[in-house]
Amino acid sequence: MGKEALLVLDMLNDFVREGAPLEVPANREIIPAIRREIKRARRRGNPVIYVCDNHRPDDKEFSKYNWPPHGIRGSQGQQVIGELKPEEGDTIIKKTYYSAFYKTKLQGVLKKLNVGSLRLTGCLTHVCVLFTAYEAALRDYGVTVVKDGVADLTGDYHESALRIMENTVNIRLE
């Protein structure tokens, strides 16, 4: 069955800080829950994996999906917020698309760490959390989404994505 890993998705300055290019105000509200989950994972000896947007300045995602430039490689905006700063031994996975699995090293890292299940936190519920949860389920990982540890641009998007994950993809909500 393997260990459980905690994924912290896109809790970057460009998604959290006031006035950031892709500011999601609700992200500031989930910081305590994510902190709780990080402490829990470390206490249990489970891996903590940060998954971070890592775009080129001319990434086609910005025009193709009408997102403002965000998560630009090497920028302050691309850094994990200080309140959730990774510690030695944590893993950082860089991604350029919605799913934490798509063209990343995540699958190999999980295999190496003998991970069998994932707890998901972060943003956006209807984008990166949903696509990562879906792909993890397809890859036969047990998946739990921490409801008070995920956020979105609107409550409607958030609630719809949670319903889809729970009812269509059979993701556990906790």
C-alpha positions in Angstrom: 0.0 0.0 0.0 2.8 2.4 0.7 3.1 5.7 2.6 0.9 8.7 2.4 2.4 11.9 0.9 1.1 15.4 1.4 1.0 17.6 -1.8 0.9 21.3 -1.4 -0.2 22.7 -4.8 0.8 26.2 -6.0 0.8 28.0 -2.7 3.1 30.6 -4.3 3.4 34.3 -3.8 1.7 34.9 -7.2 -1.4 33.1 -6.0 -1.5 34.2 -2.4 -0.2 37.7 -1.9 -2.4 40.8 -2.1 -2.2 42.4 -5.5 -0.4 39.3 -7.0 -1.0 38.5 -10.7 -3.3 35.6 -10.0 -4.3 36.5 -6.5 -6.8 34.1 -4.9 -7.9 35.8 -1.6 -9.3 32.5 -0.3 -5.7 31.1 -0.4 -4.8 33.2 2.6 -7.7 31.6 4.6 -6.4 28.0 4.0 -2.8 28.7 5.2 -3.6 27.4 8.8 -5.1 24.2 7.5 -2.2 23.5 5.2 0.2 24.3 8.1 -1.7 21.8 10.2 -1.4 19.2 7.4 2.4 19.8 7.0 2.9 19.3 10.7 0.8 16.2 10.7 2.7 14.7 7.7 6.1 15.5 9.3 5.0 14.0 12.7 4.1 10.8 10.9 7.2 10.7 8.8 5.3 11.2 5.6 6.8 13.0 2.6 5.8 16.7 2.1 5.9 17.6 -1.6 5.4 21.1 -2.9 4.2 21.3 -6.5 4.9 24.7 -8.0 4.0 26.4 -11.3 7.3 27.1 -13.1 6.5 29.0 -16.3 8.6 30.7 -19.0 7.7 34.4 -19.5 6.2 33.5 -22.9 4.4 30.3 -21.8 1.5 29.5 -24.1 -0.8 28.8 -21.1 -1.1 32.6 -20.6 -2.7 33.2 -24.0 -4.3 29.9 -24.5 -6.2 29.8 -21.3 -6.3 33.6 -20.7 -4.3 33.5 -17.4 -2.2 36.5 -16.4 1.6 35.7 -16.4 2.3 34.0 -13.1 4.8 31.6 -11.6 7.6 32.8 -13.8 10.8 30.8 -13.3 13.2 32.5 -10.9 10.8 35.2 -9.8 9.7 36.1 -6.3 6.2 35.3 -7.4 7.2 31.7 -8.2 8.4 31.1 -4.6 6.3 29.2 -2.0 4.9 31.6 0.5 7.0 32.1 3.6 4.3 30.8 6.0 4.6 27.4 4.3 8.3 27.4 3.4 9.7 24.0 2.5 12.2 22.5 4.9 15.2 20.3 4.3 14.0 16.9 3.2 10.9 18.2 1.5 10.5 17.8 -2.3 9.7 20.5 -4.8 8.2 19.5 -8.1 8.1 22.1 -10.9 5.2 21.9 -13.3 4.0 23.9 -16.3 0.5 22.6 -16.6 -2.5 21.9 -14.4 -1.8 18.4 -13.3 1.2 17.7 -10.9 1.8 14.6 -13.0 1.9 16.0 -16.5 5.5 16.1 -17.8 6.9 16.3 -14.2 9.1 14.0 -12.0 6.2 13.4 -9.5 5.5 9.8 -10.5 9.1 8.8 -10.1 9.5 10.6 -6.8 6.3 8.9 -5.4 7.6 5.5 -6.6 11.0 6.1 -5.0 9.4 7.1 -1.7 7.0 4.1 -1.8 3.9 6.3 -1.7 0.5 4.7 -2.1 -1.8 7.5 -1.2 -1.9 11.3 -1.5 -3.4 14.1 0.6 -4.0 17.2 -1.6 -4.0 20.8 -0.4 -3.5 24.1 -2.2 -5.1 25.9 -5.2 -7.0 26.1 -7.4 -9.7 23.6 -6.5 -11.2 23.4 -10.0 -7.9 23.4 -11.8 -4.7 22.1 -10.4 -6.3 20.2 -7.4 -9.0 18.6 -9.7 -6.6 17.6 -12.5 -4.0 16.2 -10.0 -6.6 14.3 -8.1 -8.0 12.9 -11.3 -4.7 11.7 -12.6 -3.6 10.3 -9.2 -6.9 8.3 -9.1 -6.2 7.0 -12.6 -2.8 5.9 -11.4 -4.4 3.9 -8.6 -3.3 6.2 -5.7 -5.7 6.6 -2.8 -6.6 10.3 -2.9 -7.9 12.5 -0.1 -8.6 16.2 -0.7 -8.4 18.2 2.5 -11.6 20.4 2.2 -10.4 23.2 4.4 -7.0 23.1 2.8 -8.0 23.9 -0.8 -9.3 27.2 -2.3 -10.6 28.7 -5.5 -11.4 32.0 -7.2 -15.1 31.5 -6.4 -17.2 29.4 -4.0 -19.1 28.0 -7.0 -16.0 26.7 -8.7 -14.7 25.3 -5.4 -17.9 23.5 -4.5 -18.4 22.2 -8.1 -14.9 20.8 -8.2 -15.3 19.1 -4.8 -18.6 17.5 -6.0 -16.9 16.3 -9.2 -14.0 14.8 -7.3 -16.2 13.1 -4.8 -19.0 11.8 -7.0 -17.3 11.2 -10.4 -13.7 10.3 -9.6 -14.4 8.8 -6.2 -11.9 11.0 -4.3 -12.2 11.1 -0.6 -13.0 14.5 1.0 -11.9 15.1 4.5 
